[in-house]
Amino acid sequence: MSRAPRPPRRSFQPHRPGVDYGVLDELLGYEVRRAQIRVTEAFDAGWGRWA
């Protein structure tokens, strides 16, 4: 059984141009939330094969 080739991995960019994030970059909770979003995106992308 062969697998389809994986698409190239996108680099995660947590910041949007022109937005001042101020103290958010120093807060652990904000970092955890960004990690949760990244995990969810990876999970959703994995399901794409069966959708």
mmCIF file as Biopython writes it, N, C-alpha, C and O atoms, coordinates in Angstrom:
data_model
#
loop_
_atom_site.group_PDB
_atom_site.id
_atom_site.type_symbol
_atom_site.label_atom_id
_atom_site.label_alt_id
_atom_site.label_comp_id
_atom_site.label_asym_id
_atom_site.label_entity_id
_atom_site.label_seq_id
_atom_site.pdbx_PDB_ins_code
_atom_site.Cartn_x
_atom_site.Cartn_y
_atom_site.Cartn_z
_atom_site.occupancy
_atom_site.B_iso_or_equiv
_atom_site.auth_seq_id
_atom_site.auth_asym_id
_atom_site.pdbx_PDB_model_num
ATOM 1   N N  . MET A ? 1  ? 0.843   -1.156 0.000  1.0 0.0 1  A 1 
ATOM 2   C CA . MET A ? 1  ? 0.000   0.000  0.000  1.0 0.0 1  A 1 
ATOM 3   C C  . MET A ? 1  ? 0.905   1.242  0.000  1.0 0.0 1  A 1 
ATOM 4   O O  . MET A ? 1  ? 1.769   1.389  0.865  1.0 0.0 1  A 1 
ATOM 5   N N  . SER A ? 2  ? 0.698   2.121  -0.970 1.0 0.0 2  A 1 
ATOM 6   C CA . SER A ? 2  ? 1.516   3.335  -1.030 1.0 0.0 2  A 1 
ATOM 7   C C  . SER A ? 2  ? 0.694   4.544  -0.586 1.0 0.0 2  A 1 
ATOM 8   O O  . SER A ? 2  ? -0.517  4.615  -0.797 1.0 0.0 2  A 1 
ATOM 9   N N  . ARG A ? 3  ? 1.373   5.456  0.013  1.0 0.0 3  A 1 
ATOM 10  C CA . ARG A ? 3  ? 0.714   6.677  0.479  1.0 0.0 3  A 1 
ATOM 11  C C  . ARG A ? 3  ? 0.903   7.792  -0.541 1.0 0.0 3  A 1 
ATOM 12  O O  . ARG A ? 3  ? 1.901   7.845  -1.260 1.0 0.0 3  A 1 
ATOM 13  N N  . ALA A ? 4  ? -0.069  8.667  -0.581 1.0 0.0 4  A 1 
ATOM 14  C CA . ALA A ? 4  ? 0.060   9.844  -1.433 1.0 0.0 4  A 1 
ATOM 15  C C  . ALA A ? 4  ? 1.133   10.755 -0.846 1.0 0.0 4  A 1 
ATOM 16  O O  . ALA A ? 4  ? 1.271   10.834 0.374  1.0 0.0 4  A 1 
ATOM 17  N N  . PRO A ? 5  ? 1.888   11.438 -1.688 1.0 0.0 5  A 1 
ATOM 18  C CA . PRO A ? 5  ? 2.913   12.336 -1.157 1.0 0.0 5  A 1 
ATOM 19  C C  . PRO A ? 5  ? 2.283   13.464 -0.339 1.0 0.0 5  A 1 
ATOM 20  O O  . PRO A ? 5  ? 1.216   13.978 -0.676 1.0 0.0 5  A 1 
ATOM 21  N N  . ARG A ? 6  ? 2.958   13.827 0.724  1.0 0.0 6  A 1 
ATOM 22  C CA . ARG A ? 6  ? 2.453   14.901 1.574  1.0 0.0 6  A 1 
ATOM 23  C C  . ARG A ? 6  ? 2.705   16.259 0.910  1.0 0.0 6  A 1 
ATOM 24  O O  . ARG A ? 6  ? 3.722   16.458 0.246  1.0 0.0 6  A 1 
ATOM 25  N N  . PRO A ? 7  ? 1.778   17.172 1.098  1.0 0.0 7  A 1 
ATOM 26  C CA . PRO A ? 7  ? 2.031   18.522 0.565  1.0 0.0 7  A 1 
ATOM 27  C C  . PRO A ? 7  ? 3.149   19.182 1.371  1.0 0.0 7  A 1 
ATOM 28  O O  . PRO A ? 7  ? 3.396   18.803 2.516  1.0 0.0 7  A 1 
ATOM 29  N N  . PRO A ? 8  ? 3.822   20.162 0.781  1.0 0.0 8  A 1 
ATOM 30  C CA . PRO A ? 8  ? 4.889   20.826 1.535  1.0 0.0 8  A 1 
ATOM 31  C C  . PRO A ? 8  ? 4.325   21.471 2.802  1.0 0.0 8  A 1 
ATOM 32  O O  . PRO A ? 8  ? 3.230   22.035 2.795  1.0 0.0 8  A 1 
ATOM 33  N N  . ARG A ? 9  ? 5.087   21.377 3.873  1.0 0.0 9  A 1 
ATOM 34  C CA . ARG A ? 9  ? 4.659   21.934 5.160  1.0 0.0 9  A 1 
ATOM 35  C C  . ARG A ? 9  ? 4.757   23.451 5.126  1.0 0.0 9  A 1 
ATOM 36  O O  . ARG A ? 9  ? 5.783   24.019 4.753  1.0 0.0 9  A 1 
ATOM 37  N N  . ARG A ? 10 ? 3.668   24.087 5.523  1.0 0.0 10 A 1 
ATOM 38  C CA . ARG A ? 10 ? 3.680   25.540 5.618  1.0 0.0 10 A 1 
ATOM 39  C C  . ARG A ? 10 ? 4.336   25.947 6.914  1.0 0.0 10 A 1 
ATOM 40  O O  . ARG A ? 10 ? 4.212   25.276 7.939  1.0 0.0 10 A 1 
ATOM 41  N N  . SER A ? 11 ? 5.018   27.031 6.847  1.0 0.0 11 A 1 
ATOM 42  C CA . SER A ? 11 ? 5.632   27.576 8.041  1.0 0.0 11 A 1 
ATOM 43  C C  . SER A ? 11 ? 4.572   28.360 8.810  1.0 0.0 11 A 1 
ATOM 44  O O  . SER A ? 11 ? 3.877   29.195 8.232  1.0 0.0 11 A 1 
ATOM 45  N N  . PHE A ? 12 ? 4.446   28.097 10.098 1.0 0.0 12 A 1 
ATOM 46  C CA . PHE A ? 12 ? 3.452   28.771 10.930 1.0 0.0 12 A 1 
ATOM 47  C C  . PHE A ? 12 ? 3.897   30.196 11.205 1.0 0.0 12 A 1 
ATOM 48  O O  . PHE A ? 12 ? 4.986   30.420 11.733 1.0 0.0 12 A 1 
ATOM 49  N N  . GLN A ? 13 ? 3.067   31.149 10.851 1.0 0.0 13 A 1 
ATOM 50  C CA . GLN A ? 13 ? 3.344   32.552 11.097 1.0 0.0 13 A 1 
ATOM 51  C C  . GLN A ? 13 ? 2.328   33.076 12.105 1.0 0.0 13 A 1 
ATOM 52  O O  . GLN A ? 13 ? 1.193   33.372 11.730 1.0 0.0 13 A 1 
ATOM 53  N N  . PRO A ? 14 ? 2.709   33.198 13.377 1.0 0.0 14 A 1 
ATOM 54  C CA . PRO A ? 14 ? 1.751   33.587 14.402 1.0 0.0 14 A 1 
ATOM 55  C C  . PRO A ? 14 ? 1.342   35.048 14.354 1.0 0.0 14 A 1 
ATOM 56  O O  . PRO A ? 14 ? 0.350   35.427 14.976 1.0 0.0 14 A 1 
ATOM 57  N N  . HIS A ? 15 ? 2.077   35.869 13.635 1.0 0.0 15 A 1 
ATOM 58  C CA . HIS A ? 15 ? 1.765   37.291 13.604 1.0 0.0 15 A 1 
ATOM 59  C C  . HIS A ? 15 ? 1.245   37.731 12.246 1.0 0.0 15 A 1 
ATOM 60  O O  . HIS A ? 15 ? 1.679   37.237 11.205 1.0 0.0 15 A 1 
ATOM 61  N N  . ARG A ? 16 ? 0.317   38.659 12.278 1.0 0.0 16 A 1 
ATOM 62  C CA . ARG A ? 16 ? -0.196  39.286 11.069 1.0 0.0 16 A 1 
ATOM 63  C C  . ARG A ? 16 ? 0.500   40.634 10.909 1.0 0.0 16 A 1 
ATOM 64  O O  . ARG A ? 16 ? 0.685   41.350 11.893 1.0 0.0 16 A 1 
ATOM 65  N N  . PRO A ? 17 ? 0.884   40.986 9.699  1.0 0.0 17 A 1 
ATOM 66  C CA . PRO A ? 17 ? 1.535   42.281 9.493  1.0 0.0 17 A 1 
ATOM 67  C C  . PRO A ? 17 ? 0.618   43.427 9.935  1.0 0.0 17 A 1 
ATOM 68  O O  . PRO A ? 17 ? -0.590  43.398 9.703  1.0 0.0 17 A 1 
ATOM 69  N N  . GLY A ? 18 ? 1.208   44.418 10.566 1.0 0.0 18 A 1 
ATOM 70  C CA . GLY A ? 18 ? 0.463   45.602 10.962 1.0 0.0 18 A 1 
ATOM 71  C C  . GLY A ? 18 ? -0.293  45.492 12.272 1.0 0.0 18 A 1 
ATOM 72  O O  . GLY A ? 18 ? -0.982  46.436 12.657 1.0 0.0 18 A 1 
ATOM 73  N N  . VAL A ? 19 ? -0.186  44.363 12.973 1.0 0.0 19 A 1 
ATOM 74  C CA . VAL A ? 19 ? -0.884  44.182 14.244 1.0 0.0 19 A 1 
ATOM 75  C C  . VAL A ? 19 ? 0.132   44.263 15.375 1.0 0.0 19 A 1 
ATOM 76  O O  . VAL A ? 19 ? 1.152   43.573 15.352 1.0 0.0 19 A 1 
ATOM 77  N N  . ASP A ? 20 ? -0.150  45.111 16.369 1.0 0.0 20 A 1 
ATOM 78  C CA . ASP A ? 20 ? 0.718   45.232 17.540 1.0 0.0 20 A 1 
ATOM 79  C C  . ASP A ? 20 ? 0.227   44.246 18.596 1.0 0.0 20 A 1 
ATOM 80  O O  . ASP A ? 20 ? -0.859  44.423 19.147 1.0 0.0 20 A 1 
ATOM 81  N N  . TYR A ? 21 ? 1.006   43.222 18.880 1.0 0.0 21 A 1 
ATOM 82  C CA . TYR A ? 21 ? 0.604   42.189 19.826 1.0 0.0 21 A 1 
ATOM 83  C C  . TYR A ? 21 ? 0.985   42.518 21.263 1.0 0.0 21 A 1 
ATOM 84  O O  . TYR A ? 21 ? 0.564   41.835 22.196 1.0 0.0 21 A 1 
ATOM 85  N N  . GLY A ? 22 ? 1.779   43.563 21.436 1.0 0.0 22 A 1 
ATOM 86  C CA . GLY A ? 22 ? 2.126   44.036 22.771 1.0 0.0 22 A 1 
ATOM 87  C C  . GLY A ? 22 ? 2.599   42.924 23.697 1.0 0.0 22 A 1 
ATOM 88  O O  . GLY A ? 22 ? 3.523   42.182 23.366 1.0 0.0 22 A 1 
ATOM 89  N N  . VAL A ? 23 ? 1.965   42.813 24.853 1.0 0.0 23 A 1 
ATOM 90  C CA . VAL A ? 23 ? 2.365   41.875 25.897 1.0 0.0 23 A 1 
ATOM 91  C C  . VAL A ? 23 ? 1.994   40.417 25.564 1.0 0.0 23 A 1 
ATOM 92  O O  . VAL A ? 23 ? 2.484   39.500 26.223 1.0 0.0 23 A 1 
ATOM 93  N N  . LEU A ? 24 ? 1.153   40.194 24.572 1.0 0.0 24 A 1 
ATOM 94  C CA . LEU A ? 24 ? 0.720   38.825 24.264 1.0 0.0 24 A 1 
ATOM 95  C C  . LEU A ? 24 ? 1.886   37.876 24.020 1.0 0.0 24 A 1 
ATOM 96  O O  . LEU A ? 24 ? 1.836   36.711 24.413 1.0 0.0 24 A 1 
ATOM 97  N N  . ASP A ? 25 ? 2.927   38.371 23.374 1.0 0.0 25 A 1 
ATOM 98  C CA . ASP A ? 25 ? 4.078   37.506 23.083 1.0 0.0 25 A 1 
ATOM 99  C C  . ASP A ? 25 ? 4.799   37.041 24.338 1.0 0.0 25 A 1 
ATOM 100 O O  . ASP A ? 25 ? 5.588   36.098 24.280 1.0 0.0 25 A 1 
ATOM 101 N N  . GLU A ? 26 ? 4.545   37.677 25.460 1.0 0.0 26 A 1 
ATOM 102 C CA . GLU A ? 26 ? 5.200   37.304 26.707 1.0 0.0 26 A 1 
ATOM 103 C C  . GLU A ? 26 ? 4.341   36.412 27.592 1.0 0.0 26 A 1 
ATOM 104 O O  . GLU A ? 26 ? 4.799   35.971 28.646 1.0 0.0 26 A 1 
ATOM 105 N N  . LEU A ? 27 ? 3.119   36.141 27.190 1.0 0.0 27 A 1 
ATOM 106 C CA . LEU A ? 27 ? 2.196   35.370 28.027 1.0 0.0 27 A 1 
ATOM 107 C C  . LEU A ? 27 ? 2.185   33.897 27.630 1.0 0.0 27 A 1 
ATOM 108 O O  . LEU A ? 27 ? 2.038   33.563 26.454 1.0 0.0 27 A 1 
ATOM 109 N N  . LEU A ? 28 ? 2.340   33.034 28.605 1.0 0.0 28 A 1 
ATOM 110 C CA . LEU A ? 28 ? 2.355   31.595 28.350 1.0 0.0 28 A 1 
ATOM 111 C C  . LEU A ? 28 ? 1.028   31.118 27.769 1.0 0.0 28 A 1 
ATOM 112 O O  . LEU A ? 28 ? 1.018   30.287 26.861 1.0 0.0 28 A 1 
ATOM 113 N N  . GLY A ? 29 ? -0.074  31.624 28.271 1.0 0.0 29 A 1 
ATOM 114 C CA . GLY A ? 29 ? -1.384  31.206 27.776 1.0 0.0 29 A 1 
ATOM 115 C C  . GLY A ? 29 ? -1.551  31.471 26.290 1.0 0.0 29 A 1 
ATOM 116 O O  . GLY A ? 29 ? -2.162  30.675 25.577 1.0 0.0 29 A 1 
ATOM 117 N N  . TYR A ? 30 ? -1.017  32.572 25.830 1.0 0.0 30 A 1 
ATOM 118 C CA . TYR A ? 30 ? -1.098  32.906 24.401 1.0 0.0 30 A 1 
ATOM 119 C C  . TYR A ? 30 ? -0.294  31.909 23.583 1.0 0.0 30 A 1 
ATOM 120 O O  . TYR A ? 30 ? -0.729  31.484 22.513 1.0 0.0 30 A 1 
ATOM 121 N N  . GLU A ? 31 ? 0.877   31.534 24.085 1.0 0.0 31 A 1 
ATOM 122 C CA . GLU A ? 31 ? 1.706   30.539 23.399 1.0 0.0 31 A 1 
ATOM 123 C C  . GLU A ? 31 ? 0.989   29.187 23.338 1.0 0.0 31 A 1 
ATOM 124 O O  . GLU A ? 31 ? 1.021   28.509 22.311 1.0 0.0 31 A 1 
ATOM 125 N N  . VAL A ? 32 ? 0.349   28.807 24.428 1.0 0.0 32 A 1 
ATOM 126 C CA . VAL A ? 32 ? -0.383  27.536 24.477 1.0 0.0 32 A 1 
ATOM 127 C C  . VAL A ? 32 ? -1.525  27.561 23.475 1.0 0.0 32 A 1 
ATOM 128 O O  . VAL A ? 32 ? -1.754  26.576 22.773 1.0 0.0 32 A 1 
ATOM 129 N N  . ARG A ? 33 ? -2.240  28.668 23.400 1.0 0.0 33 A 1 
ATOM 130 C CA . ARG A ? 33 ? -3.359  28.761 22.453 1.0 0.0 33 A 1 
ATOM 131 C C  . ARG A ? 33 ? -2.872  28.661 21.021 1.0 0.0 33 A 1 
ATOM 132 O O  . ARG A ? 33 ? -3.517  28.012 20.198 1.0 0.0 33 A 1 
ATOM 133 N N  . ARG A ? 34 ? -1.757  29.284 20.709 1.0 0.0 34 A 1 
ATOM 134 C CA . ARG A ? 34 ? -1.218  29.175 19.353 1.0 0.0 34 A 1 
ATOM 135 C C  . ARG A ? 34 ? -0.826  27.735 19.051 1.0 0.0 34 A 1 
ATOM 136 O O  . ARG A ? 34 ? -1.014  27.261 17.931 1.0 0.0 34 A 1 
ATOM 137 N N  . ALA A ? 35 ? -0.285  27.038 20.042 1.0 0.0 35 A 1 
ATOM 138 C CA . ALA A ? 35 ? 0.065   25.629 19.852 1.0 0.0 35 A 1 
ATOM 139 C C  . ALA A ? 35 ? -1.193  24.789 19.625 1.0 0.0 35 A 1 
ATOM 140 O O  . ALA A ? 35 ? -1.185  23.877 18.797 1.0 0.0 35 A 1 
ATOM 141 N N  . GLN A ? 36 ? -2.265  25.087 20.348 1.0 0.0 36 A 1 
ATOM 142 C CA . GLN A ? 36 ? -3.522  24.364 20.158 1.0 0.0 36 A 1 
ATOM 143 C C  . GLN A ? 36 ? -4.049  24.557 18.747 1.0 0.0 36 A 1 
ATOM 144 O O  . GLN A ? 36 ? -4.529  23.609 18.125 1.0 0.0 36 A 1 
ATOM 145 N N  . ILE A ? 37 ? -3.963  25.755 18.249 1.0 0.0 37 A 1 
ATOM 146 C CA . ILE A ? 37 ? -4.418  26.032 16.881 1.0 0.0 37 A 1 
ATOM 147 C C  . ILE A ? 37 ? -3.593  25.231 15.883 1.0 0.0 37 A 1 
ATOM 148 O O  . ILE A ? 37 ? -4.138  24.675 14.929 1.0 0.0 37 A 1 
ATOM 149 N N  . ARG A ? 38 ? -2.298  25.169 16.095 1.0 0.0 38 A 1 
ATOM 150 C CA . ARG A ? 38 ? -1.410  24.432 15.192 1.0 0.0 38 A 1 
ATOM 151 C C  . ARG A ? 38 ? -1.741  22.938 15.193 1.0 0.0 38 A 1 
ATOM 152 O O  . ARG A ? 38 ? -1.772  22.308 14.135 1.0 0.0 38 A 1 
ATOM 153 N N  . VAL A ? 39 ? -1.987  22.376 16.365 1.0 0.0 39 A 1 
ATOM 154 C CA . VAL A ? 39 ? -2.343  20.958 16.475 1.0 0.0 39 A 1 
ATOM 155 C C  . VAL A ? 39 ? -3.669  20.698 15.771 1.0 0.0 39 A 1 
ATOM 156 O O  . VAL A ? 39 ? -3.805  19.708 15.052 1.0 0.0 39 A 1 
ATOM 157 N N  . THR A ? 40 ? -4.629  21.563 15.968 1.0 0.0 40 A 1 
ATOM 158 C CA . THR A ? 40 ? -5.940  21.414 15.324 1.0 0.0 40 A 1 
ATOM 159 C C  . THR A ? 40 ? -5.806  21.480 13.809 1.0 0.0 40 A 1 
ATOM 160 O O  . THR A ? 40 ? -6.443  20.700 13.101 1.0 0.0 40 A 1 
ATOM 161 N N  . GLU A ? 41 ? -4.987  22.401 13.298 1.0 0.0 41 A 1 
ATOM 162 C CA . GLU A ? 41 ? -4.769  22.489 11.854 1.0 0.0 41 A 1 
ATOM 163 C C  . GLU A ? 41 ? -4.149  21.205 11.310 1.0 0.0 41 A 1 
ATOM 164 O O  . GLU A ? 41 ? -4.541  20.727 10.245 1.0 0.0 41 A 1 
ATOM 165 N N  . ALA A ? 42 ? -3.189  20.650 12.034 1.0 0.0 42 A 1 
ATOM 166 C CA . ALA A ? 42 ? -2.548  19.406 11.594 1.0 0.0 42 A 1 
ATOM 167 C C  . ALA A ? 42 ? -3.540  18.248 11.608 1.0 0.0 42 A 1 
ATOM 168 O O  . ALA A ? 42 ? -3.550  17.421 10.697 1.0 0.0 42 A 1 
ATOM 169 N N  . PHE A ? 43 ? -4.371  18.192 12.645 1.0 0.0 43 A 1 
ATOM 170 C CA . PHE A ? 43 ? -5.383  17.144 12.742 1.0 0.0 43 A 1 
ATOM 171 C C  . PHE A ? 43 ? -6.370  17.243 11.582 1.0 0.0 43 A 1 
ATOM 172 O O  . PHE A ? 43 ? -6.689  16.242 10.939 1.0 0.0 43 A 1 
ATOM 173 N N  . ASP A ? 44 ? -6.850  18.456 11.321 1.0 0.0 44 A 1 
ATOM 174 C CA . ASP A ? 44 ? -7.792  18.655 10.224 1.0 0.0 44 A 1 
ATOM 175 C C  . ASP A ? 44 ? -7.176  18.301 8.881  1.0 0.0 44 A 1 
ATOM 176 O O  . ASP A ? 44 ? -7.838  17.714 8.026  1.0 0.0 44 A 1 
ATOM 177 N N  . ALA A ? 45 ? -5.913  18.656 8.694  1.0 0.0 45 A 1 
ATOM 178 C CA . ALA A ? 45 ? -5.239  18.338 7.442  1.0 0.0 45 A 1 
ATOM 179 C C  . ALA A ? 45 ? -5.100  16.821 7.276  1.0 0.0 45 A 1 
ATOM 180 O O  . ALA A ? 45 ? -5.179  16.310 6.159  1.0 0.0 45 A 1 
ATOM 181 N N  . GLY A ? 46 ? -4.897  16.113 8.367  1.0 0.0 46 A 1 
ATOM 182 C CA . GLY A ? 46 ? -4.783  14.660 8.308  1.0 0.0 46 A 1 
ATOM 183 C C  . GLY A ? 46 ? -6.086  13.992 7.891  1.0 0.0 46 A 1 
ATOM 184 O O  . GLY A ? 46 ? -6.074  12.966 7.212  1.0 0.0 46 A 1 
ATOM 185 N N  . TRP A ? 47 ? -7.201  14.573 8.296  1.0 0.0 47 A 1 
ATOM 186 C CA . TRP A ? 47 ? -8.501  14.026 7.933  1.0 0.0 47 A 1 
ATOM 187 C C  . TRP A ? 47 ? -8.851  14.301 6.476  1.0 0.0 47 A 1 
ATOM 188 O O  . TRP A ? 47 ? -9.743  13.662 5.919  1.0 0.0 47 A 1 
ATOM 189 N N  . GLY A ? 48 ? -8.156  15.245 5.860  1.0 0.0 48 A 1 
ATOM 190 C CA . GLY A ? 48 ? -8.445  15.607 4.479  1.0 0.0 48 A 1 
ATOM 191 C C  . GLY A ? 48 ? -8.372  14.432 3.519  1.0 0.0 48 A 1 
ATOM 192 O O  . GLY A ? 48 ? -9.051  14.423 2.492  1.0 0.0 48 A 1 
ATOM 193 N N  . ARG A ? 49 ? -7.561  13.453 3.843  1.0 0.0 49 A 1 
ATOM 194 C CA . ARG A ? 49 ? -7.446  12.268 2.969  1.0 0.0 49 A 1 
ATOM 195 C C  . ARG A ? 49 ? -8.724  11.456 2.933  1.0 0.0 49 A 1 
ATOM 196 O O  . ARG A ? 49 ? -9.020  10.807 1.930  1.0 0.0 49 A 1 
ATOM 197 N N  . TRP A ? 50 ? -9.489  11.484 4.018  1.0 0.0 50 A 1 
ATOM 198 C CA . TRP A ? 50 ? -10.686 10.652 4.085  1.0 0.0 50 A 1 
ATOM 199 C C  . TRP A ? 50 ? -11.979 11.444 3.876  1.0 0.0 50 A 1 
ATOM 200 O O  . TRP A ? 50 ? -13.068 10.872 3.852  1.0 0.0 50 A 1 
ATOM 201 N N  . ALA A ? 51 ? -11.853 12.721 3.729  1.0 0.0 51 A 1 
ATOM 202 C CA . ALA A ? 51 ? -13.058 13.567 3.569  1.0 0.0 51 A 1 
ATOM 203 C C  . ALA A ? 51 ? -13.579 13.515 2.161  1.0 0.0 51 A 1 
ATOM 204 O O  . ALA A ? 51 ? -14.579 14.161 1.848  1.0 0.0 51 A 1 
#
